[in-house]
Amino acid sequence: MNKTMLGVIDDTRYMESLYELTLHRSIAAIPFAGRYRLIDFVLSNMVNSGMQSIAIFPKYHYRSLMDHLGSGKNWDLSRKRDGLFFFPSSDLNIPAHHLGAFQHFEQHIDYFLRSKQKYALICNSYTVCNIDYEAVLKRHIDNQCDITEIRHQGRSLGMFVLETSLLLDLIANRIHTGYNSIIDVVHDHLHQLKICDYEHYGYVAIIDSIESYFRHSLELLNPTIWNQLFVKSRPIYTKVKDAPPTKYTENAVVKNSIVANGCMIEGHVENSIIFRAVKIEKGTVVKNSIIMQKSHIGEQCELNSVIVDKDVKVENGVKIVGSEQHPFVVRKGTVQGELMNQ
């Protein structure tokens, strides 16, 4: 029996609640956990579950995502047969809730028609977890389901397993059935399809707002949560970048934080996540904050409950304070001057 799956990652969603972090990137490309992007988690789960053919369907600001993924080599998807596919369609008018839009799939129908995999897995790009999709498929087959929806504590994770032939039928007949997406099918109780649930019991973070991004990011400072997400037998892969180890000067203080490589830490860092190649100068205190790649925090600054996007420069003496419920976001590539006082 053919028990192989092809992977479909839907990155067409636009969320106003993530606007500050998606001005220049899609949701899938949002940096997370010090050195990863959100897409790394679902993509790694697929690879760890034996999938060798994975297609990504983006819509908005996908240049950053393409740069991150490249040929798929870091996920062992740079192949002569199957591998990683990229199918953007920025001209489509897809409603925000239409995960797995059949109109988008129809534009690239050859991918599905040429597929040799009997089953397909459709996922969103912003659910962070470590899950074995082979176990989901086994339950799907054993229970003779038509569609299996993966859930966590009663909430849908936006992940669906079905036969590729059924997916092709749904795409071909969407005008007659009125089903525009996999969501429409699952939510309709009038058809004769058998819809099953699969409960995932591990850690899950759904990133659908600035507040959820901030909260779930800082949750990773808890070793119990970190160990649920980063499992040695099921690693999370990402784009490899060569960088020297982080340098800590004599007066640097770092407490309960994640610090990636290539940084220079001269100040005080506490309960924070520091991405690659960040510089934090002397006399500066960073608490409960997320500082993304290549940002530079000057001397005698105070940052608390702040999300600093990539390539930001904070000049000397700046104080920026947000809150746990409303973290302050410093936009990518901006300069924060000494007169700023939030």
C-alpha positions as CSV (number, residue, x, y, z in Angstrom):
1,M,0.0,0.0,0.0
2,N,1.3,3.4,-0.9
3,K,1.4,5.3,2.4
4,T,3.5,8.3,1.2
5,M,2.4,11.9,1.5
6,L,3.0,15.1,-0.4
7,G,3.2,18.3,1.7
8,V,1.2,21.5,0.9
9,I,2.1,24.6,3.0
10,D,-0.4,27.4,2.6
11,D,1.2,30.9,3.1
12,T,-1.6,33.0,1.6
13,R,-3.0,34.2,4.9
14,Y,-2.8,37.9,5.8
15,M,-3.5,39.0,9.4
16,E,-3.9,42.6,10.3
17,S,-3.0,41.6,13.9
18,L,0.6,40.8,12.6
19,Y,0.9,43.9,10.4
20,E,4.0,45.2,12.2
21,L,6.0,42.0,11.5
22,T,4.7,41.4,8.0
23,L,5.4,44.7,6.3
24,H,8.3,43.2,4.4
25,R,7.7,39.4,4.7
26,S,5.0,36.8,4.7
27,I,3.8,35.2,7.9
28,A,5.9,32.0,7.1
29,A,9.1,34.1,7.1
30,I,8.6,35.7,10.6
31,P,11.8,35.0,12.6
32,F,11.2,32.9,15.7
33,A,13.2,31.3,18.6
34,G,16.5,33.0,17.9
35,R,17.5,31.5,14.6
36,Y,14.4,30.0,12.9
37,R,11.5,31.2,10.8
38,L,7.9,30.0,11.4
39,I,7.9,27.9,8.3
40,D,10.9,25.9,9.6
41,F,8.6,24.0,12.0
42,V,6.0,22.7,9.6
43,L,8.6,22.1,6.9
44,S,10.8,20.1,9.3
45,N,7.9,18.1,10.6
46,M,7.1,17.1,7.1
47,V,10.7,16.1,6.3
48,N,11.0,14.2,9.6
49,S,7.8,12.3,8.6
50,G,9.4,11.1,5.4
51,M,7.9,13.6,2.9
52,Q,10.0,14.2,-0.1
53,S,7.7,16.4,-2.2
54,I,6.6,19.6,-0.6
55,A,4.9,22.6,-2.2
56,I,4.6,26.1,-0.8
57,F,1.8,28.4,-1.9
58,P,2.6,32.0,-0.9
59,K,0.8,35.2,-1.8
60,Y,2.3,38.3,0.0
61,H,5.9,39.6,0.3
62,Y,7.5,36.2,-0.4
63,R,10.9,37.4,-1.4
64,S,12.3,36.9,2.1
65,L,10.7,33.5,2.3
66,M,12.4,32.5,-1.0
67,D,15.7,33.7,0.2
68,H,15.4,31.7,3.4
69,L,14.4,28.5,1.7
70,G,16.6,28.6,-1.3
71,S,16.7,25.2,-3.1
72,G,15.6,23.4,0.1
73,K,19.1,22.0,0.7
74,N,19.0,22.6,4.4
75,W,15.9,20.4,4.6
76,D,17.3,17.7,2.2
77,L,14.8,18.8,-0.4
78,S,17.2,19.8,-3.2
79,R,16.5,16.7,-5.3
80,K,16.4,15.6,-9.0
81,R,13.0,13.9,-8.3
82,D,10.4,15.6,-6.0
83,G,11.9,18.1,-3.6
84,L,10.7,21.6,-2.8
85,F,8.3,23.6,-5.0
86,F,7.3,27.2,-4.8
87,F,4.0,28.3,-6.3
88,P,3.2,32.0,-5.7
89,S,0.0,33.6,-7.0
90,S,-0.2,37.2,-5.8
91,D,-3.1,38.0,-8.2
92,L,-5.6,35.7,-6.5
93,N,-8.4,37.2,-4.4
94,I,-8.5,34.6,-1.7
95,P,-10.6,35.3,1.5
96,A,-8.4,35.3,4.6
97,H,-10.1,32.2,6.1
98,H,-9.7,30.1,3.0
99,L,-6.8,27.8,4.1
100,G,-6.1,25.5,1.2
101,A,-7.8,27.5,-1.5
102,F,-8.8,25.3,-4.4
103,Q,-8.5,28.2,-6.8
104,H,-4.8,28.5,-5.9
105,F,-4.2,24.8,-6.2
106,E,-6.0,24.7,-9.6
107,Q,-3.5,27.2,-11.0
108,H,-0.7,24.7,-10.3
109,I,-2.7,21.5,-10.9
110,D,0.1,19.8,-12.7
111,Y,2.0,19.5,-9.4
112,F,-0.9,17.4,-8.0
113,L,-1.5,15.4,-11.2
114,R,2.2,14.4,-11.5
115,S,2.4,13.4,-7.8
116,K,3.0,9.8,-7.1
117,Q,2.0,10.1,-3.4
118,K,-1.3,8.6,-2.5
119,Y,-2.0,11.1,0.3
120,A,-1.7,14.8,0.8
121,L,-1.2,16.9,3.9
122,I,-2.4,20.6,3.8
123,C,-1.0,22.9,6.5
124,N,-0.9,26.5,7.4
125,S,2.5,28.2,7.9
126,Y,2.1,29.7,11.4
127,T,1.5,26.8,13.8
128,V,4.6,25.9,15.8
129,C,4.8,22.4,17.1
130,N,6.8,19.1,16.7
131,I,4.4,16.5,15.3
132,D,4.8,13.1,13.7
133,Y,2.6,13.2,10.6
134,E,3.2,9.5,10.0
135,A,1.2,8.7,13.1
136,V,-1.6,11.0,11.8
137,L,-1.7,9.1,8.5
138,K,-1.8,5.7,10.2
139,R,-4.8,6.8,12.3
140,H,-6.4,8.3,9.1
141,I,-6.0,4.9,7.2
142,D,-7.0,2.7,10.2
143,N,-10.2,4.7,10.7
144,Q,-11.0,4.8,7.0
145,C,-11.4,8.6,7.1
146,D,-11.9,10.8,4.1
147,I,-10.3,13.9,5.8
148,T,-8.5,14.0,9.1
149,E,-8.2,17.4,10.9
150,I,-5.4,17.8,13.5
151,R,-6.5,19.5,16.6
152,H,-5.1,20.5,20.0
153,Q,-7.3,21.0,23.0
154,G,-10.3,21.4,20.8
155,R,-8.7,24.0,18.5
156,S,-8.0,23.3,14.9
157,L,-4.3,23.5,14.0
158,G,-5.1,24.1,10.3
159,M,-3.6,20.7,9.2
160,F,-5.6,18.2,7.1
161,V,-4.8,14.8,5.7
162,L,-6.7,13.3,2.7
163,E,-6.1,11.2,-0.4
164,T,-4.6,13.1,-3.3
165,S,-7.3,11.8,-5.5
166,L,-10.0,13.3,-3.3
167,L,-8.2,16.6,-3.3
168,L,-8.1,16.6,-7.1
169,D,-11.9,15.9,-7.1
170,L,-12.5,18.8,-4.8
171,I,-10.4,21.1,-6.9
172,A,-12.1,20.0,-10.2
173,N,-15.6,20.3,-8.8
174,R,-15.3,23.4,-6.7
175,I,-17.7,25.4,-8.8
176,H,-20.4,22.7,-8.6
177,T,-20.0,21.9,-4.9
178,G,-19.4,25.5,-3.7
179,Y,-16.4,24.4,-1.7
180,N,-13.6,27.0,-2.2
181,S,-11.2,25.5,0.3
182,I,-10.5,22.5,2.5
183,I,-12.0,24.6,5.4
184,D,-15.3,24.8,3.6
185,V,-15.4,21.0,3.2
186,V,-14.6,20.3,6.8
187,H,-17.2,22.8,8.1
188,D,-20.0,21.5,5.9
189,H,-22.0,18.6,7.5
190,L,-24.3,18.0,4.6
191,H,-21.8,15.9,2.5
192,Q,-21.2,12.1,2.9
193,L,-17.5,12.4,3.6
194,K,-16.1,11.0,6.9
195,I,-14.3,13.8,8.7
196,C,-12.1,12.6,11.6
197,D,-10.1,14.4,14.3
198,Y,-6.6,13.7,15.5
199,E,-5.6,15.1,18.9
200,H,-2.0,16.4,19.2
201,Y,-0.9,16.4,22.8
202,G,2.5,18.1,22.5
203,Y,3.3,21.8,22.8
204,V,1.6,24.1,20.3
205,A,2.0,27.8,19.5
206,I,-0.4,29.4,17.0
207,I,1.2,32.7,16.0
208,D,-1.8,34.9,14.9
209,S,-1.1,38.3,16.6
210,I,1.8,40.4,17.9
211,E,0.7,39.4,21.5
212,S,0.8,35.7,20.7
213,Y,4.2,36.0,19.0
214,F,5.6,37.8,22.0
215,R,4.1,35.4,24.5
216,H,5.0,32.2,22.8
217,S,8.5,33.4,22.0
218,L,9.3,34.1,25.7
219,E,7.7,30.8,26.7
220,L,10.7,29.1,25.1
221,L,12.8,30.3,28.0
222,N,11.1,27.6,30.0
223,P,13.3,24.5,29.5
224,T,10.2,22.2,29.7
225,I,8.6,23.9,26.7
226,W,11.8,24.2,24.8
227,N,12.4,20.4,25.2
228,Q,8.9,19.6,23.9
229,L,9.5,21.7,20.8
230,F,13.2,20.8,20.0
231,V,13.4,17.1,20.1
232,K,16.7,15.4,19.2
233,S,15.1,12.6,17.3
234,R,12.9,15.1,15.3
235,P,15.2,18.1,14.7
236,I,14.0,21.5,13.5
237,Y,16.0,22.5,10.4
238,T,16.7,26.0,9.2
239,K,19.0,28.0,6.9
240,V,22.6,27.4,7.9
241,K,24.7,30.5,8.4
242,D,28.4,30.5,9.3
243,A,29.1,32.9,12.2
244,P,31.6,33.0,15.1
245,P,30.5,32.3,18.6
246,T,28.9,35.1,20.6
247,K,31.4,37.3,22.5
248,Y,30.6,38.4,26.0
249,T,32.7,41.2,27.5
250,E,33.9,41.3,31.1
251,N,30.9,43.4,32.3
252,A,28.2,41.5,30.4
253,V,25.4,40.0,32.3
254,V,23.0,37.4,30.8
255,K,20.2,35.7,32.7
256,N,17.6,33.3,31.5
257,S,17.9,34.2,27.8
258,I,18.5,32.6,24.4
259,V,21.4,34.2,22.6
260,A,22.3,33.1,19.0
261,N,25.7,33.0,17.5
262,G,27.6,36.0,16.1
263,C,26.5,38.5,18.8
264,M,28.5,41.0,20.9
265,I,27.0,41.4,24.4
266,E,28.4,44.2,26.6
267,G,25.3,45.0,28.5
268,H,22.7,43.3,30.7
269,V,20.3,40.8,29.0
270,E,17.5,39.2,31.0
271,N,14.5,37.0,30.0
272,S,15.1,37.8,26.4
273,I,15.7,36.2,23.0
274,I,18.6,37.6,21.0
275,F,19.0,36.6,17.4
276,R,22.2,36.2,15.3
277,A,24.7,39.1,14.9
278,V,23.1,41.4,17.4
279,K,25.2,44.0,19.3
280,I,24.2,45.2,22.7
281,E,26.6,47.9,24.0
282,K,27.7,48.7,27.6
283,G,25.4,50.1,30.1
284,T,22.3,48.9,28.3
285,V,19.6,46.8,30.0
286,V,17.4,44.5,27.8
287,K,14.6,42.7,29.6
288,N,11.7,40.6,28.5
289,S,12.4,41.5,24.9
290,I,13.1,40.0,21.4
291,I,16.0,41.4,19.4
292,M,16.1,40.2,15.8
293,Q,19.1,39.6,13.5
294,K,21.8,42.3,13.0
295,S,20.2,44.9,15.2
296,H,22.4,47.2,17.1
297,I,21.5,48.6,20.6
298,G,23.7,51.5,21.7
299,E,25.0,52.4,25.1
300,Q,22.9,53.3,28.2
301,C,19.6,52.1,26.7
302,E,16.7,50.5,28.4
303,L,14.4,48.1,26.6
304,N,11.6,46.2,28.3
305,S,8.8,44.2,26.6
306,V,10.0,45.2,23.2
307,I,10.2,43.4,19.8
308,V,13.1,44.8,17.8
309,D,12.9,43.7,14.1
310,K,15.9,43.0,11.9
311,D,18.5,45.6,11.1
312,V,17.4,48.2,13.6
313,K,19.7,50.7,15.2
314,V,18.9,52.1,18.6
315,E,21.0,55.0,19.4
316,N,22.6,55.8,22.8
317,G,20.4,56.6,25.7
318,V,17.1,55.5,24.3
319,K,14.4,54.1,26.6
320,I,11.6,51.9,25.0
321,V,9.1,50.2,27.3
322,G,6.1,48.2,26.3
323,S,4.1,45.7,28.3
324,E,3.4,41.9,28.2
325,Q,-0.1,42.6,26.8
326,H,1.1,45.3,24.4
327,P,4.8,44.8,23.4
328,F,6.3,47.7,21.6
329,V,7.4,46.8,18.1
330,V,10.4,48.6,16.4
331,R,10.0,48.1,12.7
332,K,12.6,46.5,10.5
333,G,15.5,48.7,9.4
334,T,14.5,51.8,11.4
335,V,16.7,54.1,13.6
336,Q,15.5,55.0,17.1
337,G,16.9,58.3,18.2
338,E,17.8,59.6,21.6
339,L,14.7,61.9,21.8
340,M,12.4,58.9,21.6
341,N,10.9,58.0,25.0
342,Q,8.1,55.4,24.9
